[in-house]
Amino acid sequence: MSITTTITTVLTVDGMSCGHCERTVSAGLAALPGVTDVVADAPSGRVTVASARPLEPAAVRSAVDGAGFTLVDQA
C-alpha cells in the first residue's frame, strides 16, 4: 500500500473575469507535470492547484502567462 501526498498551491491570477477565463487558466496549469486538480475562481482571482509534487515556479508562471493572464502571487 502506498501513501500519496497531495500538495496544494494557491495562486493569485490577475485578469480572470468569467468562466471561460477560469477554464483557460485551469487547462494551462493542468498540463503541468504532477498536477492532479485545478480550481479557478474568477471573482476572487484565486486558483488552487493540487499536485503530486512541488510545482516549478517558472513553469507555473509560464503556464499562466501562456494562457494570457498574469500571475500576481504564488503561495
PQR file of N, CA, C, O and H, with PARSE charges and radii, in Angstrom:
ATOM      1  N   MET A   1       0.848  -1.181   0.000 -0.4000 1.5000
ATOM      2  CA  MET A   1       0.000   0.000   0.000 -0.0000 2.0000
ATOM      3  C   MET A   1       0.892   1.242   0.000  0.5500 1.7000
ATOM      4  O   MET A   1       1.812   1.351   0.810 -0.5500 1.4000
ATOM      5  N   SER A   2       0.618   2.161  -0.897 -0.4000 1.5000
ATOM      6  CA  SER A   2       1.416   3.381  -0.965 -0.0000 2.0000
ATOM      7  C   SER A   2       0.602   4.565  -0.464  0.5500 1.7000
ATOM      8  O   SER A   2      -0.623   4.603  -0.575 -0.5500 1.4000
ATOM      9  H   SER A   2      -0.129   2.072  -1.555  0.4000 1.0000
ATOM     10  N   ILE A   3       1.315   5.509   0.078 -0.4000 1.5000
ATOM     11  CA  ILE A   3       0.677   6.725   0.578 -0.0000 2.0000
ATOM     12  C   ILE A   3       0.989   7.845  -0.403  0.5500 1.7000
ATOM     13  O   ILE A   3       2.150   8.104  -0.721 -0.5500 1.4000
ATOM     14  H   ILE A   3       2.311   5.477   0.168  0.4000 1.0000
ATOM     15  N   THR A   4      -0.060   8.504  -0.878 -0.4000 1.5000
ATOM     16  CA  THR A   4       0.113   9.595  -1.822 -0.0000 2.0000
ATOM     17  C   THR A   4      -0.088  10.920  -1.100  0.5500 1.7000
ATOM     18  O   THR A   4      -1.096  11.126  -0.424 -0.5500 1.4000
ATOM     19  H   THR A   4      -1.003   8.294  -0.620  0.4000 1.0000
ATOM     20  N   THR A   5       0.876  11.806  -1.250 -0.4000 1.5000
ATOM     21  CA  THR A   5       0.776  13.128  -0.651 -0.0000 2.0000
ATOM     22  C   THR A   5       0.353  14.117  -1.723  0.5500 1.7000
ATOM     23  O   THR A   5       0.894  14.125  -2.828 -0.5500 1.4000
ATOM     24  H   THR A   5       1.695  11.639  -1.799  0.4000 1.0000
ATOM     25  N   THR A   6      -0.617  14.947  -1.383 -0.4000 1.5000
ATOM     26  CA  THR A   6      -1.053  15.986  -2.304 -0.0000 2.0000
ATOM     27  C   THR A   6      -0.577  17.333  -1.774  0.5500 1.7000
ATOM     28  O   THR A   6      -0.767  17.663  -0.603 -0.5500 1.4000
ATOM     29  H   THR A   6      -1.057  14.941  -0.485  0.4000 1.0000
ATOM     30  N   ILE A   7       0.031  18.084  -2.643 -0.4000 1.5000
ATOM     31  CA  ILE A   7       0.494  19.430  -2.301 -0.0000 2.0000
ATOM     32  C   ILE A   7      -0.509  20.415  -2.885  0.5500 1.7000
ATOM     33  O   ILE A   7      -0.867  20.334  -4.060 -0.5500 1.4000
ATOM     34  H   ILE A   7       0.186  17.816  -3.594  0.4000 1.0000
ATOM     35  N   THR A   8      -0.954  21.343  -2.052 -0.4000 1.5000
ATOM     36  CA  THR A   8      -1.901  22.360  -2.508 -0.0000 2.0000
ATOM     37  C   THR A   8      -1.177  23.693  -2.619  0.5500 1.7000
ATOM     38  O   THR A   8      -0.546  24.154  -1.668 -0.5500 1.4000
ATOM     39  H   THR A   8      -0.663  21.409  -1.098  0.4000 1.0000
ATOM     40  N   THR A   9      -1.278  24.304  -3.792 -0.4000 1.5000
ATOM     41  CA  THR A   9      -0.677  25.605  -4.046 -0.0000 2.0000
ATOM     42  C   THR A   9      -1.792  26.572  -4.419  0.5500 1.7000
ATOM     43  O   THR A   9      -2.617  26.280  -5.285 -0.5500 1.4000
ATOM     44  H   THR A   9      -1.791  23.929  -4.565  0.4000 1.0000
ATOM     45  N   VAL A  10      -1.810  27.725  -3.759 -0.4000 1.5000
ATOM     46  CA  VAL A  10      -2.822  28.736  -4.053 -0.0000 2.0000
ATOM     47  C   VAL A  10      -2.150  29.892  -4.782  0.5500 1.7000
ATOM     48  O   VAL A  10      -1.164  30.457  -4.310 -0.5500 1.4000
ATOM     49  H   VAL A  10      -1.140  27.962  -3.055  0.4000 1.0000
ATOM     50  N   LEU A  11      -2.702  30.227  -5.938 -0.4000 1.5000
ATOM     51  CA  LEU A  11      -2.163  31.298  -6.774 -0.0000 2.0000
ATOM     52  C   LEU A  11      -3.143  32.462  -6.814  0.5500 1.7000
ATOM     53  O   LEU A  11      -4.350  32.271  -6.665 -0.5500 1.4000
ATOM     54  H   LEU A  11      -3.503  29.767  -6.321  0.4000 1.0000
ATOM     55  N   THR A  12      -2.628  33.657  -7.015 -0.4000 1.5000
ATOM     56  CA  THR A  12      -3.456  34.810  -7.325 -0.0000 2.0000
ATOM     57  C   THR A  12      -3.153  35.177  -8.767  0.5500 1.7000
ATOM     58  O   THR A  12      -2.008  35.448  -9.128 -0.5500 1.4000
ATOM     59  H   THR A  12      -1.648  33.812  -7.136  0.4000 1.0000
ATOM     60  N   VAL A  13      -4.205  35.181  -9.590 -0.4000 1.5000
ATOM     61  CA  VAL A  13      -4.058  35.437 -11.022 -0.0000 2.0000
ATOM     62  C   VAL A  13      -4.894  36.653 -11.391  0.5500 1.7000
ATOM     63  O   VAL A  13      -6.083  36.720 -11.079 -0.5500 1.4000
ATOM     64  H   VAL A  13      -5.135  34.961  -9.297  0.4000 1.0000
ATOM     65  N   ASP A  14      -4.266  37.606 -12.053 -0.4000 1.5000
ATOM     66  CA  ASP A  14      -4.953  38.828 -12.471 -0.0000 2.0000
ATOM     67  C   ASP A  14      -5.493  38.668 -13.887  0.5500 1.7000
ATOM     68  O   ASP A  14      -4.839  38.095 -14.758 -0.5500 1.4000
ATOM     69  H   ASP A  14      -3.300  37.551 -12.306  0.4000 1.0000
ATOM     70  N   GLY A  15      -6.696  39.185 -14.096 -0.4000 1.5000
ATOM     71  CA  GLY A  15      -7.262  39.225 -15.435 -0.0000 2.0000
ATOM     72  C   GLY A  15      -8.405  38.259 -15.685  0.5500 1.7000
ATOM     73  O   GLY A  15      -9.063  38.346 -16.721 -0.5500 1.4000
ATOM     74  H   GLY A  15      -7.228  39.650 -13.388  0.4000 1.0000
ATOM     75  N   MET A  16      -8.659  37.339 -14.759 -0.4000 1.5000
ATOM     76  CA  MET A  16      -9.774  36.411 -14.960 -0.0000 2.0000
ATOM     77  C   MET A  16     -11.079  37.141 -14.654  0.5500 1.7000
ATOM     78  O   MET A  16     -11.209  37.795 -13.619 -0.5500 1.4000
ATOM     79  H   MET A  16      -8.125  37.269 -13.917  0.4000 1.0000
ATOM     80  N   SER A  17     -12.054  37.019 -15.577 -0.4000 1.5000
ATOM     81  CA  SER A  17     -13.320  37.720 -15.351 -0.0000 2.0000
ATOM     82  C   SER A  17     -14.548  36.856 -15.597  0.5500 1.7000
ATOM     83  O   SER A  17     -15.673  37.303 -15.373 -0.5500 1.4000
ATOM     84  H   SER A  17     -11.948  36.487 -16.418  0.4000 1.0000
ATOM     85  N   CYS A  18     -14.346  35.603 -16.063 -0.4000 1.5000
ATOM     86  CA  CYS A  18     -15.505  34.783 -16.407 -0.0000 2.0000
ATOM     87  C   CYS A  18     -15.142  33.298 -16.361  0.5500 1.7000
ATOM     88  O   CYS A  18     -14.000  32.930 -16.088 -0.5500 1.4000
ATOM     89  H   CYS A  18     -13.433  35.239 -16.245  0.4000 1.0000
ATOM     90  N   GLY A  19     -16.125  32.469 -16.631 -0.4000 1.5000
ATOM     91  CA  GLY A  19     -15.909  31.030 -16.653 -0.0000 2.0000
ATOM     92  C   GLY A  19     -14.927  30.594 -17.725  0.5500 1.7000
ATOM     93  O   GLY A  19     -14.152  29.660 -17.520 -0.5500 1.4000
ATOM     94  H   GLY A  19     -17.053  32.768 -16.854  0.4000 1.0000
ATOM     95  N   HIS A  20     -14.956  31.266 -18.865 -0.4000 1.5000
ATOM     96  CA  HIS A  20     -14.007  30.938 -19.934 -0.0000 2.0000
ATOM     97  C   HIS A  20     -12.581  31.196 -19.456  0.5500 1.7000
ATOM     98  O   HIS A  20     -11.681  30.401 -19.727 -0.5500 1.4000
ATOM     99  H   HIS A  20     -15.586  32.025 -19.031  0.4000 1.0000
ATOM    100  N   CYS A  21     -12.373  32.294 -18.754 -0.4000 1.5000
ATOM    101  CA  CYS A  21     -11.054  32.612 -18.199 -0.0000 2.0000
ATOM    102  C   CYS A  21     -10.612  31.520 -17.224  0.5500 1.7000
ATOM    103  O   CYS A  21      -9.467  31.070 -17.261 -0.5500 1.4000
ATOM    104  H   CYS A  21     -13.103  32.940 -18.534  0.4000 1.0000
ATOM    105  N   GLU A  22     -11.525  31.103 -16.358 -0.4000 1.5000
ATOM    106  CA  GLU A  22     -11.221  30.043 -15.393 -0.0000 2.0000
ATOM    107  C   GLU A  22     -10.778  28.771 -16.110  0.5500 1.7000
ATOM    108  O   GLU A  22      -9.789  28.148 -15.723 -0.5500 1.4000
ATOM    109  H   GLU A  22     -12.455  31.469 -16.328  0.4000 1.0000
ATOM    110  N   ARG A  23     -11.507  28.390 -17.149 -0.4000 1.5000
ATOM    111  CA  ARG A  23     -11.183  27.166 -17.890 -0.0000 2.0000
ATOM    112  C   ARG A  23      -9.845  27.286 -18.612  0.5500 1.7000
ATOM    113  O   ARG A  23      -9.087  26.317 -18.674 -0.5500 1.4000
ATOM    114  H   ARG A  23     -12.310  28.896 -17.463  0.4000 1.0000
ATOM    115  N   THR A  24      -9.549  28.460 -19.156 -0.4000 1.5000
ATOM    116  CA  THR A  24      -8.287  28.666 -19.877 -0.0000 2.0000
ATOM    117  C   THR A  24      -7.095  28.547 -18.935  0.5500 1.7000
ATOM    118  O   THR A  24      -6.117  27.867 -19.245 -0.5500 1.4000
ATOM    119  H   THR A  24     -10.164  29.246 -19.106  0.4000 1.0000
ATOM    120  N   VAL A  25      -7.180  29.211 -17.784 -0.4000 1.5000
ATOM    121  CA  VAL A  25      -6.100  29.137 -16.793 -0.0000 2.0000
ATOM    122  C   VAL A  25      -5.973  27.711 -16.265  0.5500 1.7000
ATOM    123  O   VAL A  25      -4.868  27.185 -16.131 -0.5500 1.4000
ATOM    124  H   VAL A  25      -7.975  29.764 -17.532  0.4000 1.0000
ATOM    125  N   SER A  26      -7.110  27.093 -15.967 -0.4000 1.5000
ATOM    126  CA  SER A  26      -7.097  25.721 -15.442 -0.0000 2.0000
ATOM    127  C   SER A  26      -6.449  24.756 -16.422  0.5500 1.7000
ATOM    128  O   SER A  26      -5.658  23.906 -16.013 -0.5500 1.4000
ATOM    129  H   SER A  26      -8.008  27.520 -16.075  0.4000 1.0000
ATOM    130  N   ALA A  27      -6.763  24.867 -17.692 -0.4000 1.5000
ATOM    131  CA  ALA A  27      -6.204  23.972 -18.700 -0.0000 2.0000
ATOM    132  C   ALA A  27      -4.686  24.133 -18.804  0.5500 1.7000
ATOM    133  O   ALA A  27      -3.956  23.149 -18.922 -0.5500 1.4000
ATOM    134  H   ALA A  27      -7.406  25.558 -18.024  0.4000 1.0000
ATOM    135  N   GLY A  28      -4.224  25.374 -18.758 -0.4000 1.5000
ATOM    136  CA  GLY A  28      -2.787  25.611 -18.824 -0.0000 2.0000
ATOM    137  C   GLY A  28      -2.046  25.016 -17.650  0.5500 1.7000
ATOM    138  O   GLY A  28      -0.983  24.419 -17.814 -0.5500 1.4000
ATOM    139  H   GLY A  28      -4.818  26.173 -18.661  0.4000 1.0000
ATOM    140  N   LEU A  29      -2.607  25.178 -16.464 -0.4000 1.5000
ATOM    141  CA  LEU A  29      -1.965  24.649 -15.257 -0.0000 2.0000
ATOM    142  C   LEU A  29      -2.109  23.135 -15.157  0.5500 1.7000
ATOM    143  O   LEU A  29      -1.203  22.462 -14.664 -0.5500 1.4000
ATOM    144  H   LEU A  29      -3.471  25.663 -16.330  0.4000 1.0000
ATOM    145  N   ALA A  30      -3.230  22.592 -15.614 -0.4000 1.5000
ATOM    146  CA  ALA A  30      -3.454  21.143 -15.556 -0.0000 2.0000
ATOM    147  C   ALA A  30      -2.456  20.382 -16.418  0.5500 1.7000
ATOM    148  O   ALA A  30      -2.208  19.200 -16.179 -0.5500 1.4000
ATOM    149  H   ALA A  30      -3.966  23.138 -16.014  0.4000 1.0000
ATOM    150  N   ALA A  31      -1.885  21.042 -17.411 -0.4000 1.5000
ATOM    151  CA  ALA A  31      -0.914  20.401 -18.295 -0.0000 2.0000
ATOM    152  C   ALA A  31       0.472  20.259 -17.658  0.5500 1.7000
ATOM    153  O   ALA A  31       1.332  19.563 -18.198 -0.5500 1.4000
ATOM    154  H   ALA A  31      -2.086  22.002 -17.605  0.4000 1.0000
ATOM    155  N   LEU A  32       0.691  20.912 -16.515 -0.4000 1.5000
ATOM    156  CA  LEU A  32       1.996  20.816 -15.856 -0.0000 2.0000
ATOM    157  C   LEU A  32       2.181  19.425 -15.250  0.5500 1.7000
ATOM    158  O   LEU A  32       1.223  18.837 -14.750 -0.5500 1.4000
ATOM    159  H   LEU A  32      -0.007  21.477 -16.076  0.4000 1.0000
ATOM    160  N   PRO A  33       3.405  18.896 -15.291 -0.5600 1.5000
ATOM    161  CA  PRO A  33       3.675  17.570 -14.721  0.2800 2.0000
ATOM    162  C   PRO A  33       3.320  17.510 -13.229  0.5500 1.7000
ATOM    163  O   PRO A  33       3.702  18.391 -12.459 -0.5500 1.4000
ATOM    164  N   GLY A  34       2.595  16.474 -12.834 -0.4000 1.5000
ATOM    165  CA  GLY A  34       2.264  16.260 -11.438 -0.0000 2.0000
ATOM    166  C   GLY A  34       0.967  16.879 -10.983  0.5500 1.7000
ATOM    167  O   GLY A  34       0.494  16.571  -9.889 -0.5500 1.4000
ATOM    168  H   GLY A  34       2.285  15.757 -13.459  0.4000 1.0000
ATOM    169  N   VAL A  35       0.369  17.755 -11.798 -0.4000 1.5000
ATOM    170  CA  VAL A  35      -0.877  18.415 -11.393 -0.0000 2.0000
ATOM    171  C   VAL A  35      -2.028  17.414 -11.469  0.5500 1.7000
ATOM    172  O   VAL A  35      -2.210  16.732 -12.478 -0.5500 1.4000
ATOM    173  H   VAL A  35       0.754  18.005 -12.687  0.4000 1.0000
ATOM    174  N   THR A  36      -2.803  17.338 -10.382 -0.4000 1.5000
ATOM    175  CA  THR A  36      -3.917  16.399 -10.320 -0.0000 2.0000
ATOM    176  C   THR A  36      -5.278  17.087 -10.332  0.5500 1.7000
ATOM    177  O   THR A  36      -6.283  16.455 -10.658 -0.5500 1.4000
ATOM    178  H   THR A  36      -2.655  17.892  -9.563  0.4000 1.0000
ATOM    179  N   ASP A  37      -5.327  18.372  -9.982 -0.4000 1.5000
ATOM    180  CA  ASP A  37      -6.594  19.096  -9.976 -0.0000 2.0000
ATOM    181  C   ASP A  37      -6.314  20.597  -9.967  0.5500 1.7000
ATOM    182  O   ASP A  37      -5.329  21.056  -9.388 -0.5500 1.4000
ATOM    183  H   ASP A  37      -4.511  18.885  -9.717  0.4000 1.0000
ATOM    184  N   VAL A  38      -7.205  21.357 -10.625 -0.4000 1.5000
ATOM    185  CA  VAL A  38      -7.102  22.816 -10.639 -0.0000 2.0000
ATOM    186  C   VAL A  38      -8.502  23.379 -10.468  0.5500 1.7000
ATOM    187  O   VAL A  38      -9.434  22.974 -11.164 -0.5500 1.4000
ATOM    188  H   VAL A  38      -8.005  20.984 -11.095  0.4000 1.0000
ATOM    189  N   VAL A  39      -8.645  24.319  -9.533 -0.4000 1.5000
ATOM    190  CA  VAL A  39      -9.921  25.007  -9.330 -0.0000 2.0000
ATOM    191  C   VAL A  39      -9.644  26.505  -9.391  0.5500 1.7000
ATOM    192  O   VAL A  39      -8.933  27.050  -8.546 -0.5500 1.4000
ATOM    193  H   VAL A  39      -7.888  24.647  -8.968  0.4000 1.0000
ATOM    194  N   ALA A  40     -10.211  27.164 -10.395 -0.4000 1.5000
ATOM    195  CA  ALA A  40     -10.028  28.609 -10.564 -0.0000 2.0000
ATOM    196  C   ALA A  40     -11.318  29.324 -10.200  0.5500 1.7000
ATOM    197  O   ALA A  40     -12.413  28.841 -10.491 -0.5500 1.4000
ATOM    198  H   ALA A  40     -10.789  26.721 -11.082  0.4000 1.0000
ATOM    199  N   ASP A  41     -11.179  30.482  -9.560 -0.4000 1.5000
ATOM    200  CA  ASP A  41     -12.331  31.301  -9.172 -0.0000 2.0000
ATOM    201  C   ASP A  41     -12.094  32.726  -9.665  0.5500 1.7000
ATOM    202  O   ASP A  41     -11.323  33.478  -9.068 -0.5500 1.4000
ATOM    203  H   ASP A  41     -10.290  30.875  -9.324  0.4000 1.0000
ATOM    204  N   ALA A  42     -12.759  33.088 -10.753 -0.4000 1.5000
ATOM    205  CA  ALA A  42     -12.543  34.400 -11.372 -0.0000 2.0000
ATOM    206  C   ALA A  42     -12.850  35.566 -10.437  0.5500 1.7000
ATOM    207  O   ALA A  42     -12.047  36.497 -10.372 -0.5500 1.4000
ATOM    208  H   ALA A  42     -13.385  32.478 -11.238  0.4000 1.0000
ATOM    209  N   PRO A  43     -13.983  35.566  -9.698 -0.5600 1.5000
ATOM    210  CA  PRO A  43     -14.276  36.732  -8.854  0.2800 2.0000
ATOM    211  C   PRO A  43     -13.183  37.049  -7.825  0.5500 1.7000
ATOM    212  O   PRO A  43     -12.910  38.217  -7.548 -0.5500 1.4000
ATOM    213  N   SER A  44     -12.562  36.013  -7.263 -0.4000 1.5000
ATOM    214  CA  SER A  44     -11.529  36.246  -6.256 -0.0000 2.0000
ATOM    215  C   SER A  44     -10.131  36.316  -6.866  0.5500 1.7000
ATOM    216  O   SER A  44      -9.200  36.817  -6.236 -0.5500 1.4000
ATOM    217  H   SER A  44     -12.784  35.064  -7.487  0.4000 1.0000
ATOM    218  N   GLY A  45      -9.985  35.811  -8.099 -0.4000 1.5000
ATOM    219  CA  GLY A  45      -8.670  35.765  -8.722 -0.0000 2.0000
ATOM    220  C   GLY A  45      -7.802  34.651  -8.177  0.5500 1.7000
ATOM    221  O   GLY A  45      -6.601  34.616  -8.446 -0.5500 1.4000
ATOM    222  H   GLY A  45     -10.742  35.403  -8.610  0.4000 1.0000
ATOM    223  N   ARG A  46      -8.386  33.741  -7.417 -0.4000 1.5000
ATOM    224  CA  ARG A  46      -7.625  32.654  -6.790 -0.0000 2.0000
ATOM    225  C   ARG A  46      -7.705  31.380  -7.629  0.5500 1.7000
ATOM    226  O   ARG A  46      -8.752  31.041  -8.182 -0.5500 1.4000
ATOM    227  H   ARG A  46      -9.362  33.770  -7.198  0.4000 1.0000
ATOM    228  N   VAL A  47      -6.581  30.693  -7.707 -0.4000 1.5000
ATOM    229  CA  VAL A  47      -6.522  29.410  -8.383 -0.0000 2.0000
ATOM    230  C   VAL A  47      -5.843  28.436  -7.419  0.5500 1.7000
ATOM    231  O   VAL A  47      -4.730  28.683  -6.955 -0.5500 1.4000
ATOM    232  H   VAL A  47      -5.731  30.969  -7.258  0.4000 1.0000
ATOM    233  N   THR A  48      -6.516  27.341  -7.128 -0.4000 1.5000
ATOM    234  CA  THR A  48      -5.970  26.321  -6.241 -0.0000 2.0000
ATOM    235  C   THR A  48      -5.538  25.141  -7.090  0.5500 1.7000
ATOM    236  O   THR A  48      -6.320  24.587  -7.863 -0.5500 1.4000
ATOM    237  H   THR A  48      -7.420  27.140  -7.506  0.4000 1.0000
ATOM    238  N   VAL A  49      -4.273  24.767  -6.929 -0.4000 1.5000
ATOM    239  CA  VAL A  49      -3.694  23.685  -7.723 -0.0000 2.0000
ATOM    240  C   VAL A  49      -3.271  22.561  -6.784  0.5500 1.7000
ATOM    241  O   VAL A  49      -2.523  22.788  -5.833 -0.5500 1.4000
ATOM    242  H   VAL A  49      -3.637  25.216  -6.301  0.4000 1.0000
ATOM    243  N   ALA A  50      -3.747  21.357  -7.051 -0.4000 1.5000
ATOM    244  CA  ALA A  50      -3.325  20.168  -6.309 -0.0000 2.0000
ATOM    245  C   ALA A  50      -2.331  19.426  -7.179  0.5500 1.7000
ATOM    246  O   ALA A  50      -2.543  19.248  -8.378 -0.5500 1.4000
ATOM    247  H   ALA A  50      -4.355  21.172  -7.824  0.4000 1.0000
ATOM    248  N   SER A  51      -1.239  18.994  -6.555 -0.4000 1.5000
ATOM    249  CA  SER A  51      -0.216  18.290  -7.325 -0.0000 2.0000
ATOM    250  C   SER A  51       0.436  17.202  -6.481  0.5500 1.7000
ATOM    251  O   SER A  51       0.400  17.233  -5.251 -0.5500 1.4000
ATOM    252  H   SER A  51      -1.067  19.139  -5.581  0.4000 1.0000
ATOM    253  N   ALA A  52       1.023  16.253  -7.171 -0.4000 1.5000
ATOM    254  CA  ALA A  52       1.687  15.141  -6.512 -0.0000 2.0000
ATOM    255  C   ALA A  52       3.109  15.507  -6.070  0.5500 1.7000
ATOM    256  O   ALA A  52       3.724  14.797  -5.274 -0.5500 1.4000
ATOM    257  H   ALA A  52       1.052  16.228  -8.171  0.4000 1.0000
ATOM    258  N   ARG A  53       3.613  16.606  -6.589 -0.4000 1.5000
ATOM    259  CA  ARG A  53       4.960  17.064  -6.221 -0.0000 2.0000
ATOM    260  C   ARG A  53       4.992  18.590  -6.297  0.5500 1.7000
ATOM    261  O   ARG A  53       4.101  19.200  -6.887 -0.5500 1.4000
ATOM    262  H   ARG A  53       3.114  17.182  -7.236  0.4000 1.0000
ATOM    263  N   PRO A  54       6.015  19.207  -5.702 -0.5600 1.5000
ATOM    264  CA  PRO A  54       6.090  20.669  -5.759  0.2800 2.0000
ATOM    265  C   PRO A  54       6.140  21.169  -7.202  0.5500 1.7000
ATOM    266  O   PRO A  54       6.773  20.563  -8.067 -0.5500 1.4000
ATOM    267  N   LEU A  55       5.464  22.280  -7.438 -0.4000 1.5000
ATOM    268  CA  LEU A  55       5.439  22.868  -8.772 -0.0000 2.0000
ATOM    269  C   LEU A  55       6.653  23.763  -8.976  0.5500 1.7000
ATOM    270  O   LEU A  55       7.096  24.451  -8.056 -0.5500 1.4000
ATOM    271  H   LEU A  55       4.950  22.773  -6.736  0.4000 1.0000
ATOM    272  N   GLU A  56       7.174  23.744 -10.171 -0.4000 1.5000
ATOM    273  CA  GLU A  56       8.297  24.604 -10.536 -0.0000 2.0000
ATOM    274  C   GLU A  56       7.743  26.017 -10.750  0.5500 1.7000
ATOM    275  O   GLU A  56       6.923  26.215 -11.646 -0.5500 1.4000
ATOM    276  H   GLU A  56       6.814  23.185 -10.918  0.4000 1.0000
ATOM    277  N   PRO A  57       8.172  27.012  -9.943 -0.5600 1.5000
ATOM    278  CA  PRO A  57       7.623  28.367 -10.071  0.2800 2.0000
ATOM    279  C   PRO A  57       7.686  28.940 -11.485  0.5500 1.7000
ATOM    280  O   PRO A  57       6.741  29.593 -11.928 -0.5500 1.4000
ATOM    281  N   ALA A  58       8.776  28.706 -12.188 -0.4000 1.5000
ATOM    282  CA  ALA A  58       8.903  29.235 -13.556 -0.0000 2.0000
ATOM    283  C   ALA A  58       7.883  28.576 -14.489  0.5500 1.7000
ATOM    284  O   ALA A  58       7.353  29.233 -15.385 -0.5500 1.4000
ATOM    285  H   ALA A  58       9.544  28.175 -11.828  0.4000 1.0000
ATOM    286  N   ALA A  59       7.609  27.298 -14.289 -0.4000 1.5000
ATOM    287  CA  ALA A  59       6.628  26.598 -15.122 -0.0000 2.0000
ATOM    288  C   ALA A  59       5.219  27.109 -14.851  0.5500 1.7000
ATOM    289  O   ALA A  59       4.409  27.240 -15.770 -0.5500 1.4000
ATOM    290  H   ALA A  59       8.040  26.765 -13.561  0.4000 1.0000
ATOM    291  N   VAL A  60       4.930  27.399 -13.575 -0.4000 1.5000
ATOM    292  CA  VAL A  60       3.620  27.943 -13.212 -0.0000 2.0000
ATOM    293  C   VAL A  60       3.435  29.308 -13.874  0.5500 1.7000
ATOM    294  O   VAL A  60       2.405  29.573 -14.494 -0.5500 1.4000
ATOM    295  H   VAL A  60       5.588  27.293 -12.829  0.4000 1.0000
ATOM    296  N   ARG A  61       4.436  30.163 -13.736 -0.4000 1.5000
ATOM    297  CA  ARG A  61       4.363  31.500 -14.340 -0.0000 2.0000
ATOM    298  C   ARG A  61       4.199  31.395 -15.854  0.5500 1.7000
ATOM    299  O   ARG A  61       3.404  32.127 -16.444 -0.5500 1.4000
ATOM    300  H   ARG A  61       5.273  29.947 -13.233  0.4000 1.0000
ATOM    301  N   SER A  62       4.933  30.507 -16.474 -0.4000 1.5000
ATOM    302  CA  SER A  62       4.849  30.331 -17.918 -0.0000 2.0000
ATOM    303  C   SER A  62       3.462  29.843 -18.346  0.5500 1.7000
ATOM    304  O   SER A  62       2.932  30.298 -19.360 -0.5500 1.4000
ATOM    305  H   SER A  62       5.579  29.912 -15.995  0.4000 1.0000
ATOM    306  N   ALA A  63       2.874  28.923 -17.582 -0.4000 1.5000
ATOM    307  CA  ALA A  63       1.538  28.408 -17.910 -0.0000 2.0000
ATOM    308  C   ALA A  63       0.484  29.499 -17.799  0.5500 1.7000
ATOM    309  O   ALA A  63      -0.395  29.605 -18.654 -0.5500 1.4000
ATOM    310  H   ALA A  63       3.304  28.554 -16.758  0.4000 1.0000
ATOM    311  N   VAL A  64       0.568  30.310 -16.749 -0.4000 1.5000
ATOM    312  CA  VAL A  64      -0.399  31.400 -16.558 -0.0000 2.0000
ATOM    313  C   VAL A  64      -0.214  32.460 -17.641  0.5500 1.7000
ATOM    314  O   VAL A  64      -1.187  32.927 -18.233 -0.5500 1.4000
ATOM    315  H   VAL A  64       1.283  30.224 -16.054  0.4000 1.0000
ATOM    316  N   ASP A  65       1.036  32.835 -17.895 -0.4000 1.5000
ATOM    317  CA  ASP A  65       1.324  33.815 -18.959 -0.0000 2.0000
ATOM    318  C   ASP A  65       0.850  33.295 -20.309  0.5500 1.7000
ATOM    319  O   ASP A  65       0.266  34.038 -21.098 -0.5500 1.4000
ATOM    320  H   ASP A  65       1.826  32.455 -17.413  0.4000 1.0000
ATOM    321  N   GLY A  66       1.105  32.014 -20.572 -0.4000 1.5000
ATOM    322  CA  GLY A  66       0.724  31.417 -21.836 -0.0000 2.0000
ATOM    323  C   GLY A  66      -0.788  31.389 -22.046  0.5500 1.7000
ATOM    324  O   GLY A  66      -1.271  31.379 -23.178 -0.5500 1.4000
ATOM    325  H   GLY A  66       1.580  31.410 -19.931  0.4000 1.0000
ATOM    326  N   ALA A  67      -1.524  31.377 -20.936 -0.4000 1.5000
ATOM    327  CA  ALA A  67      -2.998  31.408 -21.010 -0.0000 2.0000
ATOM    328  C   ALA A  67      -3.508  32.844 -21.196  0.5500 1.7000
ATOM    329  O   ALA A  67      -4.700  33.063 -21.407 -0.5500 1.4000
ATOM    330  H   ALA A  67      -1.131  31.386 -20.016  0.4000 1.0000
ATOM    331  N   GLY A  68      -2.593  33.816 -21.116 -0.4000 1.5000
ATOM    332  CA  GLY A  68      -2.983  35.212 -21.337 -0.0000 2.0000
ATOM    333  C   GLY A  68      -3.299  35.981 -20.069  0.5500 1.7000
ATOM    334  O   GLY A  68      -3.969  37.013 -20.117 -0.5500 1.4000
ATOM    335  H   GLY A  68      -1.624  33.638 -20.945  0.4000 1.0000
ATOM    336  N   PHE A  69      -2.821  35.489 -18.935 -0.4000 1.5000
ATOM    337  CA  PHE A  69      -3.108  36.139 -17.658 -0.0000 2.0000
ATOM    338  C   PHE A  69      -1.815  36.429 -16.911  0.5500 1.7000
ATOM    339  O   PHE A  69      -0.736  36.051 -17.368 -0.5500 1.4000
ATOM    340  H   PHE A  69      -2.277  34.651 -18.896  0.4000 1.0000
ATOM    341  N   THR A  70      -1.914  37.091 -15.773 -0.4000 1.5000
ATOM    342  CA  THR A  70      -0.748  37.499 -15.020 -0.0000 2.0000
ATOM    343  C   THR A  70      -0.746  36.843 -13.650  0.5500 1.7000
ATOM    344  O   THR A  70      -1.715  36.964 -12.901 -0.5500 1.4000
ATOM    345  H   THR A  70      -2.791  37.398 -15.401  0.4000 1.0000
ATOM    346  N   LEU A  71       0.333  36.151 -13.321 -0.4000 1.5000
ATOM    347  CA  LEU A  71       0.492  35.569 -12.005 -0.0000 2.0000
ATOM    348  C   LEU A  71       0.930  36.674 -11.057  0.5500 1.7000
ATOM    349  O   LEU A  71       1.985  37.280 -11.243 -0.5500 1.4000
ATOM    350  H   LEU A  71       1.120  36.053 -13.930  0.4000 1.0000
ATOM    351  N   VAL A  72       0.112  36.936 -10.036 -0.4000 1.5000
ATOM    352  CA  VAL A  72       0.404  38.003  -9.077 -0.0000 2.0000
ATOM    353  C   VAL A  72       1.152  37.445  -7.880  0.5500 1.7000
ATOM    354  O   VAL A  72       2.112  38.051  -7.403 -0.5500 1.4000
ATOM    355  H   VAL A  72      -0.746  36.444  -9.885  0.4000 1.0000
ATOM    356  N   ASP A  73       0.710  36.281  -7.390 -0.4000 1.5000
ATOM    357  CA  ASP A  73       1.277  35.728  -6.168 -0.0000 2.0000
ATOM    358  C   ASP A  73       1.164  34.215  -6.198  0.5500 1.7000
ATOM    359  O   ASP A  73       0.190  33.653  -6.700 -0.5500 1.4000
ATOM    360  H   ASP A  73      -0.070  35.789  -7.777  0.4000 1.0000
ATOM    361  N   GLN A  74       2.183  33.570  -5.648 -0.4000 1.5000
ATOM    362  CA  GLN A  74       2.170  32.121  -5.544 -0.0000 2.0000
ATOM    363  C   GLN A  74       2.529  31.752  -4.115  0.5500 1.7000
ATOM    364  O   GLN A  74       3.633  32.036  -3.650 -0.5500 1.4000
ATOM    365  H   GLN A  74       2.974  34.027  -5.240  0.4000 1.0000
ATOM    366  N   ALA A  75       1.579  31.108  -3.410 -0.4000 1.5000
ATOM    367  CA  ALA A  75       1.827  30.723  -2.014 -0.0000 2.0000
ATOM    368  C   ALA A  75       1.893  29.238  -1.886  0.5500 1.7000
ATOM    369  O   ALA A  75       2.094  28.721  -0.786 -0.5500 1.4000
ATOM    370  H   ALA A  75       0.682  30.877  -3.787  0.4000 1.0000
TER
END
